[in-house]
Structures are given as structure tokens and as C-alpha cells.
């Protein structure tokens, strides 16, 4: 594509026409595509199955597959229980997945993905314990709710929005608001309040964090069968400003438009973060590097048992291996039943199973390592199971795996030698959103440090919301560094005409499978509930099992899977969940 076609594809035709009036030339800083490697992953997808040499086999009680938040949480939980016979394998040279952070080039660390954490409610006991252990909390209030230390609460100003040449405070555009806009916003907030106060017969909230604590009552799960747009249409919410806010929320947390996202997911965004009806959303906890700060803490606890640069290529539960003593009929019986087997499903050996072999290949593809273990914590996305789990590849693939869809995102970090000239209106905030852009705008890494002048880092987020996630991944990966740099710079030029002149470097991260998409019908359709059941000695842990991609969900699933393994091993512990 030429420049005009590129900008039209990602920023819209009217904007592309305006941006290209000055010609095809544009200034570019230095930079590159960094991080998440799709090359080795695609080789494994296409059949790379190395066999380790006889002397390249090791032994471990448990192998954790994946060094994202779920895998690191599982490791943290094992160590809390005094269990140390495990190893964690991660493809990338740095842990954290979409919560990882960067340090090179910047005046402060900066995020490559998730960049905040709402203060948890007291019911989220495990997360409260982690934050307290990290020194983020300073006790509890009169209601027993955790109190976040001031230095970790997002500084003011928190949010602003750019609209037609001017910055405004907050994310709801009040400029030019009509009486009808104001009325609809009030009615919408009252509806959110109602859901925030709703409880089922068991006392469960309609929308809780983690999702596992949410009600499965028919009244709430029915919301999953309609889109957020359909839900708003049915209630007469026609205000352009309100609909933009709701659409932004769905793009921000899910990488979906409001017409694609489940109404359950849309309301979850607003109601799950409220302590009670009428209350403000929970304050945001953040650091310059975003949730990379949490990743670093978890990684440091288990660093000695983490092996980076090792991509798992094959997971072979031993009861499925030839020569295991099982007849073909017995093997078929196991394959038919193992997907619904609970802990101790009766296959013989520790955990009621025959153990599992894990084969990994080094990042440079030069050698393979094998590990024989009793159990695996599969802390990777569900879509990888059809490539990595041998029984799944050979005919035992459950139908629910196909229900998991993942959105593609581009994240760019812009390294600025100074701040942009201030446009009219509200001053630079932590989160800065462009009302008329398909992007999510940018966060400022130096904001939390109180550095108001001089060099800084802007982290720019662009979700690809194509209806077909495969088409989105194709667009993401077929656009090179220069193309994505031009999209980011051109988009930000709306508000910052001098952005190219002050950007010394721009790096791009392309996340092909960034986050689970809670499209209409997925959250309560049964797929994620089936996917979390152990498959023989393999226990699943990933944020996609909640249907929403949040740190809290990945953390909870890591803990759950670890506690399943501890139970299977007959170890005594007190649950943290």
C-alpha cells in the first residue's frame, strides 16, 4: 500500500486524505519491531517436533508451560505452599506475556501491554495478599477494604480526551452535551448502579473480579446472549457521546467494538470495579512500567526455577504413548473420557495418571530438551493446545477449543526528547485518548513519577477490531515497522503537530494473539467452563479461561491450577482463593 492507502486502512479515509495533503514524505525516527516472536511459534504450529537426545532428558515434579502472569502466579503459589519441585518454561527472553515491560531507551521503564490494576475488593483475598506482600497496601478501612498507599494510586490528572482541536478532562465528552445526552448518561449510570448492587440467592455479585466469583444466575448469564449494542438499543440509549464511551470501554478492555462484545462483558467493565451502587470505580494502581512491575515481583520470587528462551513443542501424557501397556480400545476410552476427568481420574501413578513428557526447543532452534514430570500447568492460551498437546493433535481435540478467539493489537513506545507543545484545554494526563481515532491513545510513563518536563515515553495502543480475528492478524503482521510507525505518528499528530520532531525513537510490538475476545455468547456458552477441567495430568491456567484479559483473572487461574496440582499430589495447604 502507498501511504494514503495505509493511513486510510488504519485511521480512516477522511483522515488519510487530510494527512497526505502535504505529500508522501514524512519524517521517521529510529526504531524497530521488538518482542513477541511469531517465527518459532509458527514453526511449531506447522509441525516442528524435535526429539531430545537420550542425555537431554530431565526430571521435575511439575512443568509450568508459559511465563505470563498465570504461569508466574502458579509458581508463586507453589512456593507459598513450600513446593519447589517445578520448572517454568517460557519461549520469550523476558517473562510477563502481554504484561511485560521495557527499560532500554526510556528515562523510566514503560509498559508493552497491560498498564494498570484496579484496587481489589476485600473478597479477592489472594490478590490482596500479593499486594500487601509487595508493600502496595497500608492496611484496611473501616469496612475492611484494602487501602492502597498513595504513591501507587494513579496521580491526577488521570484522564483526558481530545476532540476537534481541544483537550477535555475525563473520558466522557461533556463539551456540547445536550439535555438528552445528560439524561441518558444518568439513566445508564443508574442501570450500572443496579447491577453493582445486584446479588443472587447465594449472595454473589452479578459481576465480580475474578470472574469465577460472579453469579451464574440465569438473569445475569442472559446478558451474554446479546451484544452490548443490542442491549443499549433495547433501552433507548442513542446518545452519541454515551455510545462512544461504551464502545471505547469494549475496545479498551477487550479489543472489540460494542456491537461485537457480549453485553455481559460490556456491563462487567463498569459494574465489577464498583464497591457499591453510586460509588466511584475503584482507584487505579499503576507504575511507570505498568503491570510489568507486578511481573517483575513474581518473576524475582521464582527466578531460579524459570528457564527463558525455551519454547514447548510437545506435551505427551504418558498414558497416550505407544508401549504404555494400554490397548487401542483402552486408549480410545481414555481419550473419550479424559477431557471431563477431574483430579485423580484413575489412570495410575501420581495424580492418578502416568505422568507426562514435555519437549522444548531452544530459541535458536539448535537443540531440544525433554522433561519427564508428574503434572503440567498449561499456562498458555487455549488455541495452543491443538498444537502442543499430542492427544489433541491426534484426534482428541475437544470442540470447545475452537470457541476461543483472540484479538490482535499493536503497541508502540515513542521516546520523546521533550513534551509536545501544549494544545488548548486540559493538561497532559496519564491516559490521553483521541475521540475521533480508532486507537486508544496513549499513556505517559513518566506521569506516575511526577516528572512534568523533559524526556518521556508515550505508550500508544491500537486494537484491530476486525470481525474475523485471522484477518486482523494478517493486517497486523503484514504491516512493517515503518507502516505502524506512520500510523502512530500520524494519529498523534491530530493533537501534537510536533510529535515527529520530538520523537527520537519508536519501537513497535505486534501482538498476534493479544487477548481473548468476549464476543456475544462466549462467556457463558460453556466453552471456557469445559476448558478449565484438567486433561489427565495437564491442568489449565490462563486469563482466556475467564473470557476477559485482566491481570486479576490470569493471577486467579494460576493459583487455581497450582492448588489443583497440590491437591493431586496429596500436599496439605490452605487455599488462598
Order of alpha helices (4+ residues) and beta strands (2+ residues): alpha-alpha-beta-alpha-beta-beta-alpha-beta-beta-beta-beta-alpha-beta-beta-beta-beta-alpha-alpha-alpha-alpha-alpha-beta-alpha-beta-beta-alpha-beta-beta-beta-alpha-beta-beta-beta-beta-alpha-alpha-alpha-beta-alpha-beta-alpha
